[in-house]
Amino acid sequence: MVALDTHQLLAEVDSMPIDLKTKLIEKLLNSLNPLHHDIELWKQEIDSRVASIEKGAVNLIDGNDVFRKIKARFEQ
């Protein structure tokens, strides 16, 4: 990659078409706040799991039972 000074970079951005500038802005914002995308993915996963629970599509297991089984497995 060829290094550009700030003035060259800004001049290059000024000459870009608007759709490319928009993509660049989105990319820059995501690089400043990459967690936003991750949070949205987790929100989608949570919504999906809640919907599965509400439909009765999954069997829920009591958390205490899970931890009891884990503890028993490690005590063997």
N, CA, C and O atoms as a Tripos MOL2 file, in Angstrom:
@<TRIPOS>MOLECULE
protein
  304   303    76     0     0
PROTEIN
NO_CHARGES

@<TRIPOS>ATOM
      1 N           0.8420   -1.1860    0.0000 N.3       1 MET1
      2 CA          0.0000    0.0000    0.0000 C.3       1 MET1
      3 C           0.8830    1.2440    0.0000 C.2       1 MET1
      4 O           1.8540    1.3210    0.7530 O.2       1 MET1
      5 N           0.5540    2.1890   -0.8220 N.am      2 VAL2
      6 CA          1.3060    3.4380   -0.9190 C.3       2 VAL2
      7 C           0.7870    4.3930    0.1460 C.2       2 VAL2
      8 O          -0.4190    4.6000    0.2800 O.2       2 VAL2
      9 N           1.7160    4.9740    0.9030 N.am      3 ALA3
     10 CA          1.3240    5.9130    1.9480 C.3       3 ALA3
     11 C           0.9650    7.2630    1.3270 C.2       3 ALA3
     12 O           1.6900    7.7850    0.4800 O.2       3 ALA3
     13 N          -0.1620    7.8150    1.7640 N.am      4 LEU4
     14 CA         -0.5860    9.1370    1.3070 C.3       4 LEU4
     15 C          -0.5240   10.0970    2.4800 C.2       4 LEU4
     16 O          -0.8140    9.7140    3.6140 O.2       4 LEU4
     17 N          -0.1520   11.3250    2.2210 N.am      5 ASP5
     18 CA         -0.2500   12.2880    3.3090 C.3       5 ASP5
     19 C          -1.7140   12.7200    3.4430 C.2       5 ASP5
     20 O          -2.5320   12.4100    2.5760 O.2       5 ASP5
     21 N          -2.0340   13.4050    4.4820 N.am      6 THR6
     22 CA         -3.4070   13.7790    4.7780 C.3       6 THR6
     23 C          -4.0460   14.5810    3.6610 C.2       6 THR6
     24 O          -5.2010   14.3400    3.3100 O.2       6 THR6
     25 N          -3.3240   15.5180    3.1030 N.am      7 HIS7
     26 CA         -3.8710   16.3630    2.0330 C.3       7 HIS7
     27 C          -4.1930   15.5290    0.7900 C.2       7 HIS7
     28 O          -5.2360   15.7190    0.1630 O.2       7 HIS7
     29 N          -3.2990   14.6120    0.4400 N.am      8 GLN8
     30 CA         -3.5450   13.7460   -0.7140 C.3       8 GLN8
     31 C          -4.7620   12.8520   -0.4790 C.2       8 GLN8
     32 O          -5.5910   12.6570   -1.3680 O.2       8 GLN8
     33 N          -4.8470   12.3220    0.7250 N.am      9 LEU9
     34 CA         -5.9640   11.4460    1.0660 C.3       9 LEU9
     35 C          -7.2860   12.1890    0.9800 C.2       9 LEU9
     36 O          -8.2470   11.6870    0.3970 O.2       9 LEU9
     37 N          -7.3390   13.3870    1.5600 N.am     10 LEU10
     38 CA         -8.5740   14.1690    1.5210 C.3      10 LEU10
     39 C          -8.9330   14.5990    0.1000 C.2      10 LEU10
     40 O         -10.1100   14.6510   -0.2540 O.2      10 LEU10
     41 N          -7.9310   14.9030   -0.7050 N.am     11 ALA11
     42 CA         -8.1860   15.2520   -2.1040 C.3      11 ALA11
     43 C          -8.7490   14.0460   -2.8500 C.2      11 ALA11
     44 O          -9.6460   14.1840   -3.6810 O.2      11 ALA11
     45 N          -8.2240   12.8830   -2.5540 N.am     12 GLU12
     46 CA         -8.7150   11.6470   -3.1760 C.3      12 GLU12
     47 C         -10.1720   11.3940   -2.7700 C.2      12 GLU12
     48 O         -10.9930   11.0120   -3.6040 O.2      12 GLU12
     49 N         -10.4850   11.6040   -1.5090 N.am     13 VAL13
     50 CA        -11.8530   11.4160   -1.0260 C.3      13 VAL13
     51 C         -12.7880   12.4280   -1.6870 C.2      13 VAL13
     52 O         -13.9000   12.0740   -2.0770 O.2      13 VAL13
     53 N         -12.3560   13.6640   -1.8160 N.am     14 ASP14
     54 CA        -13.1850   14.6950   -2.4600 C.3      14 ASP14
     55 C         -13.5530   14.3220   -3.8880 C.2      14 ASP14
     56 O         -14.6230   14.6930   -4.3720 O.2      14 ASP14
     57 N         -12.6840   13.5990   -4.5590 N.am     15 SER15
     58 CA        -12.9410   13.2610   -5.9600 C.3      15 SER15
     59 C         -13.7950   11.9960   -6.1330 C.2      15 SER15
     60 O         -14.1620   11.6460   -7.2550 O.2      15 SER15
     61 N         -14.1040   11.3250   -5.0470 N.am     16 MET16
     62 CA        -14.8780   10.0790   -5.1270 C.3      16 MET16
     63 C         -16.3490   10.3510   -5.4100 C.2      16 MET16
     64 O         -16.8770   11.3900   -5.0160 O.2      16 MET16
     65 N         -17.0120    9.4180   -6.0920 N.am     17 PRO17
     66 CA        -18.4630    9.5370   -6.2600 C.3      17 PRO17
     67 C         -19.1580    9.3320   -4.9090 C.2      17 PRO17
     68 O         -18.6000    8.7140   -4.0020 O.2      17 PRO17
     69 N         -20.3640    9.8520   -4.7880 N.am     18 ILE18
     70 CA        -21.0770    9.8530   -3.5130 C.3      18 ILE18
     71 C         -21.2930    8.4420   -2.9550 C.2      18 ILE18
     72 O         -21.2020    8.2440   -1.7440 O.2      18 ILE18
     73 N         -21.5790    7.4590   -3.8190 N.am     19 ASP19
     74 CA        -21.8160    6.1060   -3.3060 C.3      19 ASP19
     75 C         -20.5590    5.5080   -2.6850 C.2      19 ASP19
     76 O         -20.6370    4.7800   -1.6950 O.2      19 ASP19
     77 N         -19.4060    5.8140   -3.2640 N.am     20 LEU20
     78 CA        -18.1570    5.3310   -2.7000 C.3      20 LEU20
     79 C         -17.8280    6.0640   -1.3980 C.2      20 LEU20
     80 O         -17.3230    5.4650   -0.4480 O.2      20 LEU20
     81 N         -18.1210    7.3670   -1.3670 N.am     21 LYS21
     82 CA        -17.9170    8.1280   -0.1220 C.3      21 LYS21
     83 C         -18.7820    7.5570    0.9980 C.2      21 LYS21
     84 O         -18.3350    7.4530    2.1400 O.2      21 LYS21
     85 N         -20.0250    7.1860    0.6690 N.am     22 THR22
     86 CA        -20.9290    6.6290    1.6620 C.3      22 THR22
     87 C         -20.3750    5.3220    2.2190 C.2      22 THR22
     88 O         -20.4110    5.0900    3.4270 O.2      22 THR22
     89 N         -19.8630    4.4680    1.3300 N.am     23 LYS23
     90 CA        -19.2590    3.2030    1.7850 C.3      23 LYS23
     91 C         -18.0470    3.4690    2.6650 C.2      23 LYS23
     92 O         -17.8430    2.7950    3.6740 O.2      23 LYS23
     93 N         -17.2470    4.4530    2.2780 N.am     24 LEU24
     94 CA        -16.0660    4.8030    3.0620 C.3      24 LEU24
     95 C         -16.4600    5.2990    4.4480 C.2      24 LEU24
     96 O         -15.8550    4.9100    5.4470 O.2      24 LEU24
     97 N         -17.4660    6.1500    4.5050 N.am     25 ILE25
     98 CA        -17.9390    6.6680    5.7980 C.3      25 ILE25
     99 C         -18.4160    5.5230    6.6800 C.2      25 ILE25
    100 O         -18.0810    5.4630    7.8630 O.2      25 ILE25
    101 N         -19.1990    4.6120    6.1010 N.am     26 GLU26
    102 CA        -19.6980    3.4650    6.8670 C.3      26 GLU26
    103 C         -18.5400    2.6260    7.4010 C.2      26 GLU26
    104 O         -18.5430    2.2180    8.5630 O.2      26 GLU26
    105 N         -17.5530    2.3720    6.5460 N.am     27 LYS27
    106 CA        -16.3820    1.5890    6.9440 C.3      27 LYS27
    107 C         -15.6200    2.2880    8.0660 C.2      27 LYS27
    108 O         -15.2120    1.6430    9.0320 O.2      27 LYS27
    109 N         -15.4290    3.5880    7.9470 N.am     28 LEU28
    110 CA        -14.7160    4.3490    8.9830 C.3      28 LEU28
    111 C         -15.4720    4.3320   10.3050 C.2      28 LEU28
    112 O         -14.8730    4.1470   11.3650 O.2      28 LEU28
    113 N         -16.7920    4.5280   10.2430 N.am     29 LEU29
    114 CA        -17.5860    4.5120   11.4710 C.3      29 LEU29
    115 C         -17.5460    3.1460   12.1310 C.2      29 LEU29
    116 O         -17.4350    3.0500   13.3530 O.2      29 LEU29
    117 N         -17.6350    2.0830   11.3300 N.am     30 ASN30
    118 CA        -17.5560    0.7320   11.8900 C.3      30 ASN30
    119 C         -16.2050    0.4640   12.5180 C.2      30 ASN30
    120 O         -16.1180   -0.2500   13.5170 O.2      30 ASN30
    121 N         -15.1470    1.0250   11.9480 N.am     31 SER31
    122 CA        -13.8180    0.8230   12.5240 C.3      31 SER31
    123 C         -13.6640    1.5670   13.8480 C.2      31 SER31
    124 O         -12.8790    1.1620   14.7060 O.2      31 SER31
    125 N         -14.4140    2.6550   14.0110 N.am     32 LEU32
    126 CA        -14.3710    3.4030   15.2740 C.3      32 LEU32
    127 C         -15.2370    2.7530   16.3380 C.2      32 LEU32
    128 O         -14.9520    2.8560   17.5310 O.2      32 LEU32
    129 N         -16.2960    2.0820   15.9040 N.am     33 ASN33
    130 CA        -17.2410    1.4890   16.8420 C.3      33 ASN33
    131 C         -17.6160    0.0790   16.3750 C.2      33 ASN33
    132 O         -18.7740   -0.1740   16.0410 O.2      33 ASN33
    133 N         -16.6340   -0.8500   16.3480 N.am     34 PRO34
    134 CA        -16.9260   -2.1860   15.8290 C.3      34 PRO34
    135 C         -17.8900   -2.9780   16.7010 C.2      34 PRO34
    136 O         -18.5070   -3.9310   16.2250 O.2      34 PRO34
    137 N         -18.0290   -2.6090   17.9510 N.am     35 LEU35
    138 CA        -18.9030   -3.3600   18.8450 C.3      35 LEU35
    139 C         -20.3700   -3.2170   18.4750 C.2      35 LEU35
    140 O         -21.1690   -4.1020   18.7800 O.2      35 LEU35
    141 N         -20.7390   -2.1200   17.8230 N.am     36 HIS36
    142 CA        -22.1440   -1.9160   17.4670 C.3      36 HIS36
    143 C         -22.6520   -3.0710   16.6080 C.2      36 HIS36
    144 O         -23.7600   -3.5660   16.8160 O.2      36 HIS36
    145 N         -21.8430   -3.4940   15.6510 N.am     37 HIS37
    146 CA        -22.2230   -4.6060   14.7860 C.3      37 HIS37
    147 C         -22.3660   -5.8880   15.6060 C.2      37 HIS37
    148 O         -23.3220   -6.6430   15.4270 O.2      37 HIS37
    149 N         -21.4090   -6.1290   16.5070 N.am     38 ASP38
    150 CA        -21.4670   -7.3190   17.3520 C.3      38 ASP38
    151 C         -22.7020   -7.3120   18.2370 C.2      38 ASP38
    152 O         -23.3390   -8.3470   18.4310 O.2      38 ASP38
    153 N         -23.0380   -6.1510   18.7730 N.am     39 ILE39
    154 CA        -24.2130   -6.0410   19.6280 C.3      39 ILE39
    155 C         -25.4700   -6.3580   18.8400 C.2      39 ILE39
    156 O         -26.3670   -7.0330   19.3450 O.2      39 ILE39
    157 N         -25.5430   -5.8770   17.6110 N.am     40 GLU40
    158 CA        -26.7150   -6.1570   16.7740 C.3      40 GLU40
    159 C         -26.8360   -7.6430   16.4900 C.2      40 GLU40
    160 O         -27.9410   -8.1850   16.5000 O.2      40 GLU40
    161 N         -25.7210   -8.3080   16.2370 N.am     41 LEU41
    162 CA        -25.7470   -9.7610   16.0050 C.3      41 LEU41
    163 C         -26.2290  -10.5040   17.2420 C.2      41 LEU41
    164 O         -27.0170  -11.4430   17.1300 O.2      41 LEU41
    165 N         -25.7670  -10.0980   18.4200 N.am     42 TRP42
    166 CA        -26.2100  -10.7390   19.6630 C.3      42 TRP42
    167 C         -27.6980  -10.4740   19.9030 C.2      42 TRP42
    168 O         -28.4160  -11.3560   20.3720 O.2      42 TRP42
    169 N         -28.1580   -9.2700   19.5860 N.am     43 LYS43
    170 CA        -29.5740   -8.9560   19.7550 C.3      43 LYS43
    171 C         -30.4240   -9.8610   18.8720 C.2      43 LYS43
    172 O         -31.4600  -10.3630   19.3090 O.2      43 LYS43
    173 N         -29.9900  -10.0700   17.6320 N.am     44 GLN44
    174 CA        -30.7210  -10.9620   16.7290 C.3      44 GLN44
    175 C         -30.7530  -12.3860   17.2830 C.2      44 GLN44
    176 O         -31.7820  -13.0580   17.2160 O.2      44 GLN44
    177 N         -29.6360  -12.8410   17.8240 N.am     45 GLU45
    178 CA        -29.5760  -14.1870   18.4020 C.3      45 GLU45
    179 C         -30.5100  -14.3130   19.6010 C.2      45 GLU45
    180 O         -31.2210  -15.3080   19.7410 O.2      45 GLU45
    181 N         -30.5050  -13.3100   20.4550 N.am     46 ILE46
    182 CA        -31.3820  -13.3280   21.6360 C.3      46 ILE46
    183 C         -32.8420  -13.3370   21.2010 C.2      46 ILE46
    184 O         -33.6440  -14.1100   21.7250 O.2      46 ILE46
    185 N         -33.1890  -12.4760   20.2400 N.am     47 ASP47
    186 CA        -34.5710  -12.4400   19.7470 C.3      47 ASP47
    187 C         -34.9920  -13.7930   19.1900 C.2      47 ASP47
    188 O         -36.1190  -14.2380   19.4090 O.2      47 ASP47
    189 N         -34.0830  -14.4460   18.4660 N.am     48 SER48
    190 CA        -34.3680  -15.7570   17.8830 C.3      48 SER48
    191 C         -34.5980  -16.8000   18.9780 C.2      48 SER48
    192 O         -35.5190  -17.6120   18.8890 O.2      48 SER48
    193 N         -33.7600  -16.7690   20.0010 N.am     49 ARG49
    194 CA        -33.8990  -17.7430   21.0930 C.3      49 ARG49
    195 C         -35.1790  -17.5070   21.8850 C.2      49 ARG49
    196 O         -35.8590  -18.4620   22.2610 O.2      49 ARG49
    197 N         -35.5110  -16.2550   22.1390 N.am     50 VAL50
    198 CA        -36.7530  -15.9380   22.8550 C.3      50 VAL50
    199 C         -37.9540  -16.4360   22.0500 C.2      50 VAL50
    200 O         -38.8900  -17.0070   22.6110 O.2      50 VAL50
    201 N         -37.9240  -16.2180   20.7360 N.am     51 ALA51
    202 CA        -39.0280  -16.6790   19.8850 C.3      51 ALA51
    203 C         -39.1590  -18.1980   19.9540 C.2      51 ALA51
    204 O         -40.2730  -18.7190   20.0050 O.2      51 ALA51
    205 N         -38.0260  -18.9180   19.9550 N.am     52 SER52
    206 CA        -38.0540  -20.3780   20.0530 C.3      52 SER52
    207 C         -38.6590  -20.8300   21.3750 C.2      52 SER52
    208 O         -39.4230  -21.7940   21.4160 O.2      52 SER52
    209 N         -38.3190  -20.1380   22.4440 N.am     53 ILE53
    210 CA        -38.8610  -20.4740   23.7610 C.3      53 ILE53
    211 C         -40.3620  -20.2210   23.7860 C.2      53 ILE53
    212 O         -41.1300  -21.0510   24.2740 O.2      53 ILE53
    213 N         -40.7790  -19.0680   23.2580 N.am     54 GLU54
    214 CA        -42.2010  -18.7210   23.2720 C.3      54 GLU54
    215 C         -43.0340  -19.6740   22.4190 C.2      54 GLU54
    216 O         -44.1990  -19.9180   22.7310 O.2      54 GLU54
    217 N         -42.4560  -20.2150   21.3530 N.am     55 LYS55
    218 CA        -43.1630  -21.1850   20.4980 C.3      55 LYS55
    219 C         -43.1790  -22.5790   21.1120 C.2      55 LYS55
    220 O         -43.9170  -23.4520   20.6550 O.2      55 LYS55
    221 N         -42.3650  -22.7920   22.1500 N.am     56 GLY56
    222 CA        -42.2520  -24.1200   22.7420 C.3      56 GLY56
    223 C         -41.3920  -25.0510   21.9100 C.2      56 GLY56
    224 O         -41.4960  -26.2710   22.0400 O.2      56 GLY56
    225 N         -40.5440  -24.4940   21.0560 N.am     57 ALA57
    226 CA        -39.7180  -25.2900   20.1630 C.3      57 ALA57
    227 C         -38.4700  -25.8590   20.8310 C.2      57 ALA57
    228 O         -37.7690  -26.6800   20.2400 O.2      57 ALA57
    229 N         -38.1900  -25.4290   22.0520 N.am     58 VAL58
    230 CA        -37.0130  -25.9230   22.7760 C.3      58 VAL58
    231 C         -37.4290  -26.3950   24.1590 C.2      58 VAL58
    232 O         -38.4120  -25.9210   24.7280 O.2      58 VAL58
    233 N         -36.6550  -27.3470   24.6890 N.am     59 ASN59
    234 CA        -36.8890  -27.8060   26.0550 C.3      59 ASN59
    235 C         -35.9420  -27.0500   26.9760 C.2      59 ASN59
    236 O         -34.7250  -27.0900   26.7950 O.2      59 ASN59
    237 N         -36.4970  -26.3710   27.9500 N.am     60 LEU60
    238 CA        -35.6780  -25.6020   28.8820 C.3      60 LEU60
    239 C         -35.2310  -26.4990   30.0240 C.2      60 LEU60
    240 O         -35.9720  -27.3730   30.4750 O.2      60 LEU60
    241 N         -34.0120  -26.2700   30.4820 N.am     61 ILE61
    242 CA        -33.4610  -27.0230   31.6090 C.3      61 ILE61
    243 C         -33.1520  -26.0280   32.7130 C.2      61 ILE61
    244 O         -32.5490  -24.9830   32.4690 O.2      61 ILE61
    245 N         -33.5640  -26.3550   33.9150 N.am     62 ASP62
    246 CA        -33.3200  -25.4890   35.0660 C.3      62 ASP62
    247 C         -31.8110  -25.2940   35.2570 C.2      62 ASP62
    248 O         -31.0510  -26.2610   35.2220 O.2      62 ASP62
    249 N         -31.3860  -24.0650   35.4560 N.am     63 GLY63
    250 CA        -29.9730  -23.7500   35.6220 C.3      63 GLY63
    251 C         -29.3310  -24.4940   36.7730 C.2      63 GLY63
    252 O         -28.1870  -24.9330   36.6630 O.2      63 GLY63
    253 N         -30.0520  -24.6440   37.8840 N.am     64 ASN64
    254 CA        -29.4960  -25.3730   39.0300 C.3      64 ASN64
    255 C         -29.1940  -26.8190   38.6670 C.2      64 ASN64
    256 O         -28.1860  -27.3670   39.1130 O.2      64 ASN64
    257 N         -30.0490  -27.4470   37.8650 N.am     65 ASP65
    258 CA        -29.7980  -28.8200   37.4270 C.3      65 ASP65
    259 C         -28.5350  -28.8940   36.5640 C.2      65 ASP65
    260 O         -27.7340  -29.8180   36.7030 O.2      65 ASP65
    261 N         -28.3680  -27.9260   35.6830 N.am     66 VAL66
    262 CA        -27.1880  -27.9050   34.8240 C.3      66 VAL66
    263 C         -25.9210  -27.8060   35.6670 C.2      66 VAL66
    264 O         -24.9700  -28.5580   35.4510 O.2      66 VAL66
    265 N         -25.9040  -26.8840   36.6250 N.am     67 PHE67
    266 CA        -24.7070  -26.7060   37.4520 C.3      67 PHE67
    267 C         -24.4620  -27.9190   38.3480 C.2      67 PHE67
    268 O         -23.3110  -28.2690   38.6080 O.2      67 PHE67
    269 N         -25.5070  -28.5490   38.8130 N.am     68 ARG68
    270 CA        -25.3750  -29.7560   39.6190 C.3      68 ARG68
    271 C         -24.7120  -30.8630   38.7850 C.2      68 ARG68
    272 O         -23.8200  -31.5580   39.2730 O.2      68 ARG68
    273 N         -25.1440  -31.0220   37.5420 N.am     69 LYS69
    274 CA        -24.5670  -32.0440   36.6620 C.3      69 LYS69
    275 C         -23.1000  -31.7380   36.3440 C.2      69 LYS69
    276 O         -22.2720  -32.6470   36.2990 O.2      69 LYS69
    277 N         -22.7830  -30.4720   36.1270 N.am     70 ILE70
    278 CA        -21.3950  -30.0920   35.8560 C.3      70 ILE70
    279 C         -20.5260  -30.3900   37.0630 C.2      70 ILE70
    280 O         -19.4360  -30.9470   36.9310 O.2      70 ILE70
    281 N         -21.0070  -30.0200   38.2360 N.am     71 LYS71
    282 CA        -20.2530  -30.2560   39.4610 C.3      71 LYS71
    283 C         -20.0280  -31.7530   39.6590 C.2      71 LYS71
    284 O         -18.9230  -32.1740   40.0000 O.2      71 LYS71
    285 N         -21.0570  -32.5520   39.4490 N.am     72 ALA72
    286 CA        -20.9340  -34.0070   39.6120 C.3      72 ALA72
    287 C         -19.9140  -34.5700   38.6260 C.2      72 ALA72
    288 O         -19.1530  -35.4730   38.9760 O.2      72 ALA72
    289 N         -19.8880  -34.0560   37.4160 N.am     73 ARG73
    290 CA        -18.9590  -34.5480   36.3880 C.3      73 ARG73
    291 C         -17.5080  -34.2680   36.7920 C.2      73 ARG73
    292 O         -16.6290  -35.0960   36.5530 O.2      73 ARG73
    293 N         -17.2540  -33.0960   37.4060 N.am     74 PHE74
    294 CA        -15.9020  -32.7430   37.7950 C.3      74 PHE74
    295 C         -15.4520  -33.4390   39.0860 C.2      74 PHE74
    296 O         -14.2550  -33.5460   39.3560 O.2      74 PHE74
    297 N         -16.4030  -33.9030   39.8660 N.am     75 GLU75
    298 CA        -16.0540  -34.5890   41.1290 C.3      75 GLU75
    299 C         -15.7090  -36.0430   40.9150 C.2      75 GLU75
    300 O         -15.2000  -36.6960   41.8260 O.2      75 GLU75
    301 N         -15.9770  -36.5710   39.7190 N.am     76 GLN76
    302 CA        -15.6900  -37.9910   39.4500 C.3      76 GLN76
    303 C         -14.2090  -38.2540   39.3660 C.2      76 GLN76
    304 O         -13.7950  -39.3920   39.1450 O.2      76 GLN76
@<TRIPOS>BOND
     1     1     2 1
     2     2     3 1
     3     3     4 2
     4     3     5 am
     5     5     6 1
     6     6     7 1
     7     7     8 2
     8     7     9 am
     9     9    10 1
    10    10    11 1
    11    11    12 2
    12    11    13 am
    13    13    14 1
    14    14    15 1
    15    15    16 2
    16    15    17 am
    17    17    18 1
    18    18    19 1
    19    19    20 2
    20    19    21 am
    21    21    22 1
    22    22    23 1
    23    23    24 2
    24    23    25 am
    25    25    26 1
    26    26    27 1
    27    27    28 2
    28    27    29 am
    29    29    30 1
    30    30    31 1
    31    31    32 2
    32    31    33 am
    33    33    34 1
    34    34    35 1
    35    35    36 2
    36    35    37 am
    37    37    38 1
    38    38    39 1
    39    39    40 2
    40    39    41 am
    41    41    42 1
    42    42    43 1
    43    43    44 2
    44    43    45 am
    45    45    46 1
    46    46    47 1
    47    47    48 2
    48    47    49 am
    49    49    50 1
    50    50    51 1
    51    51    52 2
    52    51    53 am
    53    53    54 1
    54    54    55 1
    55    55    56 2
    56    55    57 am
    57    57    58 1
    58    58    59 1
    59    59    60 2
    60    59    61 am
    61    61    62 1
    62    62    63 1
    63    63    64 2
    64    63    65 am
    65    65    66 1
    66    66    67 1
    67    67    68 2
    68    67    69 am
    69    69    70 1
    70    70    71 1
    71    71    72 2
    72    71    73 am
    73    73    74 1
    74    74    75 1
    75    75    76 2
    76    75    77 am
    77    77    78 1
    78    78    79 1
    79    79    80 2
    80    79    81 am
    81    81    82 1
    82    82    83 1
    83    83    84 2
    84    83    85 am
    85    85    86 1
    86    86    87 1
    87    87    88 2
    88    87    89 am
    89    89    90 1
    90    90    91 1
    91    91    92 2
    92    91    93 am
    93    93    94 1
    94    94    95 1
    95    95    96 2
    96    95    97 am
    97    97    98 1
    98    98    99 1
    99    99   100 2
   100    99   101 am
   101   101   102 1
   102   102   103 1
   103   103   104 2
   104   103   105 am
   105   105   106 1
   106   106   107 1
   107   107   108 2
   108   107   109 am
   109   109   110 1
   110   110   111 1
   111   111   112 2
   112   111   113 am
   113   113   114 1
   114   114   115 1
   115   115   116 2
   116   115   117 am
   117   117   118 1
   118   118   119 1
   119   119   120 2
   120   119   121 am
   121   121   122 1
   122   122   123 1
   123   123   124 2
   124   123   125 am
   125   125   126 1
   126   126   127 1
   127   127   128 2
   128   127   129 am
   129   129   130 1
   130   130   131 1
   131   131   132 2
   132   131   133 am
   133   133   134 1
   134   134   135 1
   135   135   136 2
   136   135   137 am
   137   137   138 1
   138   138   139 1
   139   139   140 2
   140   139   141 am
   141   141   142 1
   142   142   143 1
   143   143   144 2
   144   143   145 am
   145   145   146 1
   146   146   147 1
   147   147   148 2
   148   147   149 am
   149   149   150 1
   150   150   151 1
   151   151   152 2
   152   151   153 am
   153   153   154 1
   154   154   155 1
   155   155   156 2
   156   155   157 am
   157   157   158 1
   158   158   159 1
   159   159   160 2
   160   159   161 am
   161   161   162 1
   162   162   163 1
   163   163   164 2
   164   163   165 am
   165   165   166 1
   166   166   167 1
   167   167   168 2
   168   167   169 am
   169   169   170 1
   170   170   171 1
   171   171   172 2
   172   171   173 am
   173   173   174 1
   174   174   175 1
   175   175   176 2
   176   175   177 am
   177   177   178 1
   178   178   179 1
   179   179   180 2
   180   179   181 am
   181   181   182 1
   182   182   183 1
   183   183   184 2
   184   183   185 am
   185   185   186 1
   186   186   187 1
   187   187   188 2
   188   187   189 am
   189   189   190 1
   190   190   191 1
   191   191   192 2
   192   191   193 am
   193   193   194 1
   194   194   195 1
   195   195   196 2
   196   195   197 am
   197   197   198 1
   198   198   199 1
   199   199   200 2
   200   199   201 am
   201   201   202 1
   202   202   203 1
   203   203   204 2
   204   203   205 am
   205   205   206 1
   206   206   207 1
   207   207   208 2
   208   207   209 am
   209   209   210 1
   210   210   211 1
   211   211   212 2
   212   211   213 am
   213   213   214 1
   214   214   215 1
   215   215   216 2
   216   215   217 am
   217   217   218 1
   218   218   219 1
   219   219   220 2
   220   219   221 am
   221   221   222 1
   222   222   223 1
   223   223   224 2
   224   223   225 am
   225   225   226 1
   226   226   227 1
   227   227   228 2
   228   227   229 am
   229   229   230 1
   230   230   231 1
   231   231   232 2
   232   231   233 am
   233   233   234 1
   234   234   235 1
   235   235   236 2
   236   235   237 am
   237   237   238 1
   238   238   239 1
   239   239   240 2
   240   239   241 am
   241   241   242 1
   242   242   243 1
   243   243   244 2
   244   243   245 am
   245   245   246 1
   246   246   247 1
   247   247   248 2
   248   247   249 am
   249   249   250 1
   250   250   251 1
   251   251   252 2
   252   251   253 am
   253   253   254 1
   254   254   255 1
   255   255   256 2
   256   255   257 am
   257   257   258 1
   258   258   259 1
   259   259   260 2
   260   259   261 am
   261   261   262 1
   262   262   263 1
   263   263   264 2
   264   263   265 am
   265   265   266 1
   266   266   267 1
   267   267   268 2
   268   267   269 am
   269   269   270 1
   270   270   271 1
   271   271   272 2
   272   271   273 am
   273   273   274 1
   274   274   275 1
   275   275   276 2
   276   275   277 am
   277   277   278 1
   278   278   279 1
   279   279   280 2
   280   279   281 am
   281   281   282 1
   282   282   283 1
   283   283   284 2
   284   283   285 am
   285   285   286 1
   286   286   287 1
   287   287   288 2
   288   287   289 am
   289   289   290 1
   290   290   291 1
   291   291   292 2
   292   291   293 am
   293   293   294 1
   294   294   295 1
   295   295   296 2
   296   295   297 am
   297   297   298 1
   298   298   299 1
   299   299   300 2
   300   299   301 am
   301   301   302 1
   302   302   303 1
   303   303   304 2
@<TRIPOS>SUBSTRUCTURE
     1 MET1         2 RESIDUE 1 A MET
     2 VAL2         6 RESIDUE 1 A VAL
     3 ALA3        10 RESIDUE 1 A ALA
     4 LEU4        14 RESIDUE 1 A LEU
     5 ASP5        18 RESIDUE 1 A ASP
     6 THR6        22 RESIDUE 1 A THR
     7 HIS7        26 RESIDUE 1 A HIS
     8 GLN8        30 RESIDUE 1 A GLN
     9 LEU9        34 RESIDUE 1 A LEU
    10 LEU10       38 RESIDUE 1 A LEU
    11 ALA11       42 RESIDUE 1 A ALA
    12 GLU12       46 RESIDUE 1 A GLU
    13 VAL13       50 RESIDUE 1 A VAL
    14 ASP14       54 RESIDUE 1 A ASP
    15 SER15       58 RESIDUE 1 A SER
    16 MET16       62 RESIDUE 1 A MET
    17 PRO17       66 RESIDUE 1 A PRO
    18 ILE18       70 RESIDUE 1 A ILE
    19 ASP19       74 RESIDUE 1 A ASP
    20 LEU20       78 RESIDUE 1 A LEU
    21 LYS21       82 RESIDUE 1 A LYS
    22 THR22       86 RESIDUE 1 A THR
    23 LYS23       90 RESIDUE 1 A LYS
    24 LEU24       94 RESIDUE 1 A LEU
    25 ILE25       98 RESIDUE 1 A ILE
    26 GLU26      102 RESIDUE 1 A GLU
    27 LYS27      106 RESIDUE 1 A LYS
    28 LEU28      110 RESIDUE 1 A LEU
    29 LEU29      114 RESIDUE 1 A LEU
    30 ASN30      118 RESIDUE 1 A ASN
    31 SER31      122 RESIDUE 1 A SER
    32 LEU32      126 RESIDUE 1 A LEU
    33 ASN33      130 RESIDUE 1 A ASN
    34 PRO34      134 RESIDUE 1 A PRO
    35 LEU35      138 RESIDUE 1 A LEU
    36 HIS36      142 RESIDUE 1 A HIS
    37 HIS37      146 RESIDUE 1 A HIS
    38 ASP38      150 RESIDUE 1 A ASP
    39 ILE39      154 RESIDUE 1 A ILE
    40 GLU40      158 RESIDUE 1 A GLU
    41 LEU41      162 RESIDUE 1 A LEU
    42 TRP42      166 RESIDUE 1 A TRP
    43 LYS43      170 RESIDUE 1 A LYS
    44 GLN44      174 RESIDUE 1 A GLN
    45 GLU45      178 RESIDUE 1 A GLU
    46 ILE46      182 RESIDUE 1 A ILE
    47 ASP47      186 RESIDUE 1 A ASP
    48 SER48      190 RESIDUE 1 A SER
    49 ARG49      194 RESIDUE 1 A ARG
    50 VAL50      198 RESIDUE 1 A VAL
    51 ALA51      202 RESIDUE 1 A ALA
    52 SER52      206 RESIDUE 1 A SER
    53 ILE53      210 RESIDUE 1 A ILE
    54 GLU54      214 RESIDUE 1 A GLU
    55 LYS55      218 RESIDUE 1 A LYS
    56 GLY56      222 RESIDUE 1 A GLY
    57 ALA57      226 RESIDUE 1 A ALA
    58 VAL58      230 RESIDUE 1 A VAL
    59 ASN59      234 RESIDUE 1 A ASN
    60 LEU60      238 RESIDUE 1 A LEU
    61 ILE61      242 RESIDUE 1 A ILE
    62 ASP62      246 RESIDUE 1 A ASP
    63 GLY63      250 RESIDUE 1 A GLY
    64 ASN64      254 RESIDUE 1 A ASN
    65 ASP65      258 RESIDUE 1 A ASP
    66 VAL66      262 RESIDUE 1 A VAL
    67 PHE67      266 RESIDUE 1 A PHE
    68 ARG68      270 RESIDUE 1 A ARG
    69 LYS69      274 RESIDUE 1 A LYS
    70 ILE70      278 RESIDUE 1 A ILE
    71 LYS71      282 RESIDUE 1 A LYS
    72 ALA72      286 RESIDUE 1 A ALA
    73 ARG73      290 RESIDUE 1 A ARG
    74 PHE74      294 RESIDUE 1 A PHE
    75 GLU75      298 RESIDUE 1 A GLU
    76 GLN76      302 RESIDUE 1 A GLN
